[in-house]
Amino acid sequence: MAEMVVPTSEVRAALGQITKRFDAGDSEPVFFGSHRRVQAVLVPIATWEKLLAHAEDELDLGIARRRLSDRGEWLSEEELDAAVTRAIEKASGQAPA
């Protein structure tokens, strides 16, 4: 990582200026920490939301890939309907039809 590390004390003192920069459209992240070691990063909320959405998409993609590669038994549409009906009846306390 070649980012400049700003000391935490400087970030604390400049927090108002940093947020104004973000509000003005500057999306450059601020890396900060101590002893020239990055401990955290500040990013505009729009950047955070994009990163979060991307991370969630990647997690969903991983789940989908695992499920698609599952070679286990699949239920037919009729079997699925019957299983759902039984579950609903059991949850509602009704006797099976």
Secondary structure, 3 states (H helix, E strand, C coil): CCCCEEEHHHHHHHHHHHHHHHHCCCCCCEEEEECCEEEEEECCHHHHHHHHHHHHHHHHHHHHHHHHHCCCCCCCHHHHHHHHHHHHHHHHCCCCC
